[in-house]
Amino acid sequence: MAITATMLSRSAGVAAAAAGLIFIGIQINHPPLDASTITTTEVAIRDALKVVMAVLALVGITGMYLRQVKQTGVLG
């Protein structure tokens, strides 16, 4: 399977959508961040998901930029 510009744009869109869904999921029923809850497994899992979300968002935003730079040029 060859990698095409269309496939990269779609992959970037999927990455951005996944980052948005993870963001929504993390915010639902978020525990208060105080001394008694910061050492729980739930907070550790949420923090790991936040890292994954950040990477997916970065990939998604980069893909959107690459789609636009093709049309408007480097300075656009």
C-alpha positions as CSV (number, residue, x, y, z in Angstrom):
1,M,0.0,0.0,0.0
2,A,1.5,3.3,-1.1
3,I,1.4,6.4,1.1
4,T,-0.4,9.2,-0.6
5,A,-1.2,12.8,0.4
6,T,-4.9,11.9,0.7
7,M,-4.1,9.1,3.1
8,L,-1.9,11.3,5.2
9,S,-4.6,14.0,5.4
10,R,-7.2,11.4,6.4
11,S,-4.8,10.0,9.0
12,A,-4.2,13.4,10.5
13,G,-8.0,14.0,10.7
14,V,-8.5,10.7,12.5
15,A,-5.7,11.6,14.9
16,A,-7.2,15.0,15.6
17,A,-10.7,13.4,16.2
18,A,-9.2,10.8,18.5
19,A,-7.4,13.5,20.5
20,G,-10.7,15.4,20.8
21,L,-12.5,12.2,22.0
22,I,-9.7,11.5,24.5
23,F,-10.0,15.1,25.8
24,I,-13.7,14.7,26.3
25,G,-13.2,11.3,28.0
26,I,-10.6,12.6,30.4
27,Q,-12.8,15.5,31.6
28,I,-15.8,13.3,32.5
29,N,-15.9,12.8,36.2
30,H,-12.4,14.2,36.8
31,P,-11.3,13.8,40.4
32,P,-10.1,16.8,42.3
33,L,-6.3,17.1,42.3
34,D,-5.4,17.3,45.9
35,A,-2.9,15.4,48.0
36,S,-5.2,12.5,48.7
37,T,-6.1,11.7,45.0
38,I,-2.9,12.6,43.2
39,T,-1.2,9.3,43.9
40,T,-4.1,7.1,42.8
41,T,-4.1,4.9,39.7
42,E,-6.9,6.8,38.1
43,V,-4.9,10.0,38.0
44,A,-1.9,8.1,36.6
45,I,-4.0,6.7,33.8
46,R,-5.6,10.1,33.1
47,D,-2.1,11.6,32.9
48,A,-0.9,8.9,30.5
49,L,-4.0,9.6,28.3
50,K,-3.2,13.3,28.4
51,V,0.2,12.5,26.9
52,V,-1.3,10.4,24.1
53,M,-3.9,13.1,23.5
54,A,-1.1,15.7,23.1
55,V,0.8,13.6,20.6
56,L,-2.4,12.9,18.6
57,A,-3.3,16.5,18.6
58,L,0.2,17.5,17.4
59,V,0.0,15.0,14.5
60,G,-3.5,16.2,13.6
61,I,-2.5,19.9,13.6
62,T,0.6,19.2,11.6
63,G,-1.4,17.2,9.0
64,M,-3.9,20.1,8.7
65,Y,-1.0,22.5,8.2
66,L,0.6,20.4,5.6
67,R,-2.7,20.3,3.7
68,Q,-2.8,24.1,3.7
69,V,0.8,24.8,2.9
70,K,0.4,22.8,-0.3
71,Q,-2.3,25.3,-1.4
72,T,-1.0,28.6,0.0
73,G,2.7,28.2,-0.1
74,V,5.2,28.3,2.8
75,L,4.4,31.9,3.9
76,G,0.7,31.3,3.7
